């Protein structure tokens, strides 16, 4: 669908909205009118960024740099020059923006404050899904936890374990 929309790039969002052909296309491809509008919005991306969105949509394993669909839509509101700056940062850092980062970048663009340095600063920030996690064997943990804790939610159990470790650190010299 994205490639067919790319070929019909001359269709503006405004004219599509007036005649509601986005509704017709949506029905044809089993998508909502809003989704079609977002696909059309992607045509405002420079080719290099659009290719990164395509890589994500097609899940091509040859490419490790990809941009999600909604992230691409956010980035489509940047000027062409800003998009080129962003693409240069992406290739230099080897990192693509998350949706939240794309929203920050777009907000800076709207305020006319976007710069190469700010883009790099944003892309250097750790994304929410990049926080390192430690996993434990559930059976082993359940063996040592009080029985009334086993039925509690994960966050409560996590806090209990952290408090137990802090208590141990504080009083280990006493034991």
N, C-alpha and C positions, 0 to 999 in steps of 0.2 A: 504494500500500500504506500509506504513512504517513497519508494522510487517512482511510482505513478504520480504522486503529488508533486515530487521534485520536477518531473517533466512538465507539469502544468503550472509551473511557478508564476506565470503571468496572471493567474487568477488572484485577485486581492481578497483579503479577509472581509472587507467591506461589501464587495459585490457578492461574495459567497453568502454572507449573512442576509442580504436583501432578498435573494431569490431562494434561500434555504436549500441550495443544492448540497450544503454540508449535511443536512438531514437525509437527503436522498443517498448520498455517498455512504453515510453512516449505516443506513439500512442495508445497502448493497454489501458492505463489508462487515455487517453485524457489529457496528460500533455506534456510540452515541454521537450526537451532533457536536458536543463539547470535545470529544476525543478527536473528531475530524478537524475541528478548529485548531486543536493543539498540533496535529500533524501539519496543517498548513502553516502554523506559526514557526515550525521547525525549518521551513524553507527560507527563513530570514537569517539562518546561521551561515557562516562562511563554510565552504566545502570541507575544510579540515575538521571543524567541530562537528559538522553533520556526519562525517565519516565515523567519528567516535561514537555518536549516537547510534548509527547504523550497526557498528560492531557490537553494541550492547543488545540491540533488538534482534540481530541474527545470531547472537551468542557465538560468534566466530572465535574459536579457541586460539587462533593465531595472534590475536591482539589482546594485550594485557591492559591497555589503556582504553577505557570505555566511559561513556557518559550516559546516565540514565535518561529515560524519556522525559520525565517532568523536569529534571535538571536542565536538559537541553532546551525545553520550552522557556525556562527562566532566562537562560543565557541568550536566547534569541532576541531579547529586548535590548541587548548591548549594541552599541554602534559597531560598524564593521571594523574600525580601528581598535576599539576596545576588545573585540573578539580576537583580533590578530595578536594583541598584547597577551590575552588570556591563553591562546594557543601556544605562544612562545613560552609562557610560564609553565604550561602543562608539559611540553616536551623537555624543557630544561630540568624541571623538578621530577618528572616521571610520575606525576600525581594529577588526578582529575578532581574537580570539586564535587562535594556531596550536594544534595538539594539545599540544605541549610547554608552551606558556603555559597552556592549560586545565588541564593536570596540576598546574602550580604553583599556580594559583588554587584548584583543588580541595583540594590539600594544605593551603593556608592556611585554607581553610574548615573542614577537618576539625580543625585545631588551634585553631579559633575566633579566628583572627588576621586574617581577611580584612577589608579596609577599602577605601573608595573610592580613597584615595591609593595603596595597594598595587596595586590593580587597574590604575590609570592607569600606575603605574611599570612593571608587567609588560607592558601593551599598548604602551607607548612603546619597549620594547626591539625591536631589529631582529631580524626572524625570519631563520632560516637561509637561506631561499630569496630573501631580499631583498639579499644581498650583491652589490654591483656587480661585474660581470665584464668582462674585456677579451678580445676574440676576435681571433685572427690568421688570416690566410690560410695554410692548411696548406702549400700548394705553395711559397709564398715562404719560409716558415720552413725547410722541408725542403731548400731550395736552399743555405742557409747553415749548416745543422747538419752536424756530422761524420756520415758514413754510418753508423757504429756506433750512433749515438744514435737514428736514425730508427725503429729497431725496438723501442725502449724504451717503457715506459708513459708516459702523459701527465704524471703527477706528477714523474717523473724528469726529463723534458724541461723542465717548468716550473722545477724547481729549478736545472737547468743554466743556463737563460736568466737567472734571477734572479741566480745567482752570476756570470755573465758581465757583467751590468749593474753589479753591485756592484764587480767587478774594474775595469771601465771607469771608474766613478765615482772609485775610489780612485787610479787611475793615469793619468787623463786628462791631467793637467798634465804628465806625463812625455812623452806622445806629441806 
